[in-house]
């Protein structure tokens, strides 16, 4: 189907761009380290998108989106595997040293546990696995909710100072998990996007405040105050709010305006 072909191209595009950057020596003085960063970044981005497909399909009344959910999830696993493989390459294939680092560095331990979870979900994403596991398949794949939280924590701990994108992605995760916690009837309503917008935006600001308050020496109140202006550009909470507002607008248009035009 065309939607599958388009999504397949899109999930492969970051890898193609990364390969082009590597070939043309655009990755700087430490190209493997840059590739490690970008592959990990796309792993968590795609995992977030894969978890967004089900709520967006429900809220926007677009069930065809579900056709690509598995593909995006498997792509997230592939980028995570690339992330680890590049790390092994950067360490000159010293597997013992890599294993030691994973055991002794907390953020690497979290990342490796997340990878194992993604591989487990990827290996059981086939139709045959679905038939074999039956009702247990859905229970198993609920692990993805915990994995996205672990992935976000790994991202925070690795990034350390400038955590803007990690904060933004975590704000999106709050939206996605809050939707899943809502009653089934509310999940299908376009209006659910309104309280989710408010909740996710507030949570994004709170998460950013808490991180700077506990993990850095930067004044968290100054960081929080920046959300009151656009003078310094869009902050993570602004982007989460804009995304939430876009979902609400699209949902209302889809449910209430388009049927009248057909």
Phi and psi in degrees as a GROMACS rama.xvg file:
@    title "Ramachandran Plot"
@    xaxis  label "Phi"
@    yaxis  label "Psi"
@TYPE xy
-57.3744  -39.5496  UNK-2
-61.9966  -37.0829  UNK-3
-68.9285  -39.4557  UNK-4
-64.8284  -41.3983  UNK-5
-64.511  -45.9904  UNK-6
-66.916  -37.9979  UNK-7
-59.6313  -43.09  UNK-8
-63.0702  -43.2785  UNK-9
-65.7055  -39.9078  UNK-10
-73.1809  -23.6032  UNK-11
-84.0223  -20.8871  UNK-12
-57.8366  -44.8546  UNK-13
-58.6772  -38.2558  UNK-14
-66.3955  -38.8815  UNK-15
-65.9531  -41.1839  UNK-16
-64.7795  -41.8228  UNK-17
-62.7903  -41.7636  UNK-18
-63.2621  -40.6206  UNK-19
-63.6122  -44.5908  UNK-20
-59.9541  -39.1447  UNK-21
-66.5828  -44.0635  UNK-22
-64.7097  -39.1637  UNK-23
-91.6424  8.81597  UNK-24
57.9348  45.1826  UNK-25
-102.078  9.39091  UNK-26
-96.6961  9.87337  UNK-27
82.5205  -164.944  UNK-28
-71.2948  -26.5718  UNK-29
-122.388  77.6833  UNK-30
-61.878  -37.2863  UNK-31
-66.7468  -39.9082  UNK-32
-62.6252  -40.7509  UNK-33
-63.5871  -40.928  UNK-34
-66.6303  -36.5714  UNK-35
-59.7735  -46.3045  UNK-36
-61.9239  -49.5215  UNK-37
-68.4999  -37.0663  UNK-38
-66.6479  -39.8387  UNK-39
-66.4778  -38.8135  UNK-40
-61.961  -42.5702  UNK-41
-72.8313  -26.4527  UNK-42
-62.8433  -47.4299  UNK-43
-73.1026  -33.7016  UNK-44
-62.6486  -46.4555  UNK-45
-69.6734  -33.9817  UNK-46
-63.7509  -41.0865  UNK-47
-63.2958  -44.0254  UNK-48
-63.1213  -39.842  UNK-49
-62.2844  -36.5856  UNK-50
-76.2208  -19.8215  UNK-51
-81.274  -18.952  UNK-52
-64.1135  -45.0736  UNK-53
-62.7912  -51.0114  UNK-54
-63.7743  -37.3136  UNK-55
-66.5585  -37.7264  UNK-56
-62.3889  -37.2272  UNK-57
-75.1604  -49.8213  UNK-58
-67.8191  -38.958  UNK-59
-89.6419  -0.925685  UNK-60
55.4141  48.0155  UNK-61
-126.232  74.8885  UNK-62
-61.9363  -20.1629  UNK-63
-64.8156  -20.1439  UNK-64
-60.8123  -28.3017  UNK-65
-64.8229  -17.8615  UNK-66
-65.5131  -23.142  UNK-67
-110.119  4.0679  UNK-68
-59.9634  -46.0468  UNK-69
-64.2414  -41.0807  UNK-70
-61.1844  -42.9396  UNK-71
-67.9861  -39.6913  UNK-72
-63.1675  -42.241  UNK-73
-66.629  -35.9577  UNK-74
-63.3874  -39.2227  UNK-75
-60.0285  -42.5962  UNK-76
-61.7947  -41.9117  UNK-77
-62.9289  -42.6745  UNK-78
-67.8052  -34.2906  UNK-79
-65.8701  -40.5518  UNK-80
-65.3534  -39.5751  UNK-81
-62.5691  -40.2009  UNK-82
-55.8362  -49.3572  UNK-83
-68.4204  -41.1957  UNK-84
-61.1166  -41.2488  UNK-85
-66.8957  -34.0764  UNK-86
-64.4327  -41.075  UNK-87
-62.7567  -41.3033  UNK-88
-62.6487  -43.6414  UNK-89
-62.7076  -28.031  UNK-90
-94.5576  19.2311  UNK-91
57.5094  37.6401  UNK-92
60.7545  26.7302  UNK-93
-82.7155  84.6196  UNK-94
-63.8263  -35.971  UNK-95
-62.9205  -43.2401  UNK-96
-65.4585  -41.869  UNK-97
-60.3308  -44.9254  UNK-98
-62.0124  -40.5694  UNK-99
-64.0725  -42.1453  UNK-100
-63.1104  -41.0004  UNK-101
-63.3807  -37.5362  UNK-102
-73.4181  -33.2269  UNK-103
-102.999  -13.3721  UNK-104
-107.634  116.117  UNK-105
-57.0877  -44.1669  UNK-106
-67.7328  -30.2899  UNK-107
-72.6759  -36.5606  UNK-108
-60.4293  -45.9882  UNK-109
-60.9719  -44.79  UNK-110
-61.7322  -40.0031  UNK-111
-69.3984  -40.7665  UNK-112
-60.9337  -41.637  UNK-113
-61.4525  -43.3197  UNK-114
-60.835  -44.9289  UNK-115
-59.3916  -40.609  UNK-116
-64.1382  -42.3697  UNK-117
-64.7364  -39.9351  UNK-118
-63.7822  -40.0905  UNK-119
-61.1361  -45.1423  UNK-120
-67.3689  -39.5247  UNK-121
-65.0274  -40.25  UNK-122
-68.4114  -22.3509  UNK-123
-108.727  21.8471  UNK-124
-92.3895  1.06108  UNK-125
-81.3615  162.206  UNK-126
-62.3625  -36.8723  UNK-127
-63.7676  -41.4624  UNK-128
-66.0396  -36.8704  UNK-129
-62.4561  -43.6156  UNK-130
-68.1226  -38.749  UNK-131
-70.1562  -39.1664  UNK-132
-85.3082  -23.2319  UNK-133
59.6458  -130.029  UNK-134
-64.5983  -25.1952  UNK-135
-69.1676  -20.3182  UNK-136
-61.5999  -45.6888  UNK-137
-65.6578  -39.9084  UNK-138
-62.5069  -42.9955  UNK-139
-61.8404  -44.2224  UNK-140
-76.6685  -5.90277  UNK-141
-70.9452  -12.0003  UNK-142
-58.8925  -22.6823  UNK-143
-58.7815  -30.697  UNK-144
-65.6023  -43.3453  UNK-145
-69.5689  -35.4035  UNK-146
-65.2977  -37.286  UNK-147
-68.1156  -32.7295  UNK-148
-68.8236  -41.0783  UNK-149
-64.2967  -40.683  UNK-150
-63.2061  -40.6472  UNK-151
-64.1666  -42.1424  UNK-152
-63.1348  -43.3781  UNK-153
-57.204  -42.7289  UNK-154
-65.1057  -44.5235  UNK-155
-58.6839  -49.9451  UNK-156
-67.0071  -31.1809  UNK-157
-77.1721  -37.3491  UNK-158
-75.4686  -39.4939  UNK-159
68.9868  -80.2439  UNK-160
-83.9431  -67.2701  UNK-161
-86.602  95.9139  UNK-162
-106.657  23.492  UNK-163
-56.6334  -48.2851  UNK-164
-71.2249  -35.5844  UNK-165
-61.3804  -41.6417  UNK-166
-63.1531  -45.3232  UNK-167
-60.7242  -47.2576  UNK-168
-62.2176  -37.5901  UNK-169
-66.8322  -35.4274  UNK-170
-61.2801  -41.0276  UNK-171
-63.215  -39.7978  UNK-172
-62.6362  -39.6148  UNK-173
-58.2002  -44.3709  UNK-174
-57.6332  -47.6778  UNK-175
-66.5966  -42.3352  UNK-176
-72.4117  -34.6978  UNK-177
-65.6429  -39.0915  UNK-178
-60.5649  -42.5965  UNK-179
-68.4262  -24.2878  UNK-180
-81.913  -12.799  UNK-181
-75.6053  156.848  UNK-182
-59.9381  153.48  UNK-183
-57.2147  -40.2408  UNK-184
-63.7321  -41.472  UNK-185
-67.2207  -32.0959  UNK-186
-60.9145  -29.0131  UNK-187
-89.9245  -2.52711  UNK-188
-86.8805  139.13  UNK-189
-65.8896  -31.0153  UNK-190
-71.5983  -15.2175  UNK-191
-61.9813  -23.0882  UNK-192
-64.281  -22.4556  UNK-193
-69.893  -56.8077  UNK-194
-64.2737  -31.4568  UNK-195
-65.5123  -36.287  UNK-196
-59.3811  -48.2329  UNK-197
-65.7769  -47.0304  UNK-198
-61.4069  -47.8123  UNK-199
-65.999  -38.4337  UNK-200
-65.1938  -46.2836  UNK-201
-63.6174  -41.1141  UNK-202
-65.0786  -37.1602  UNK-203
-62.1819  -44.7949  UNK-204
-64.3114  -40.1431  UNK-205
-66.5162  -41.3707  UNK-206
-64.1314  -43.8581  UNK-207
-63.0286  -44.1035  UNK-208
-59.9765  -47.9216  UNK-209
-62.9762  -38.9252  UNK-210
-64.0933  -49.3568  UNK-211
-68.7103  -28.5375  UNK-212
-72.7859  -35.0655  UNK-213
-102.613  -25.5584  UNK-214
-113.632  -6.58101  UNK-215
-137.099  175.478  UNK-216
-100.749  8.5083  UNK-217
-77.9376  137.9  UNK-218
-64.7715  112.989  UNK-219
-66.8558  -26.2578  UNK-220
-69.1618  -34.2016  UNK-221
-68.2295  -38.6768  UNK-222
-63.3054  -43.6174  UNK-223
-63.3968  -39.2534  UNK-224
-64.8989  -28.4313  UNK-225
-62.3997  -24.8296  UNK-226
-67.6043  -12.7455  UNK-227
-85.046  -4.01436  UNK-228
-140.826  160.086  UNK-229
-106  10.8798  UNK-230
-59.1604  -33.7082  UNK-231
-103.501  19.7795  UNK-232
90.2342  -179.123  UNK-233
-74.8871  130.734  UNK-234
-92.8746  165.258  UNK-235
-53.0766  -41.5633  UNK-236
-64.4237  -35.457  UNK-237
-63.1838  -43.9707  UNK-238
-67.0489  -41.2419  UNK-239
-62.6343  -41.555  UNK-240
-64.2369  -43.0956  UNK-241
-64.011  -41.7448  UNK-242
-64.636  -42.6782  UNK-243
-63.8756  -39.9759  UNK-244
-65.4427  -37.5965  UNK-245
-64.9395  -41.4642  UNK-246
-63.2394  -43.2124  UNK-247
-61.4231  -45.9344  UNK-248
-63.6287  -43.9731  UNK-249
-64.9424  -39.7369  UNK-250
-64.676  -45.7644  UNK-251
-65.6167  -38.8944  UNK-252
-64.5639  -45.2925  UNK-253
-62.5286  -42.5645  UNK-254
-82.7752  -34.0403  UNK-255
-115.593  -27.3721  UNK-256
-97.5005  -47.9838  UNK-257
-60.5544  -40.7176  UNK-258
-57.9998  -31.1461  UNK-259
-74.3181  -24.6238  UNK-260
-86.2625  -15.3971  UNK-261
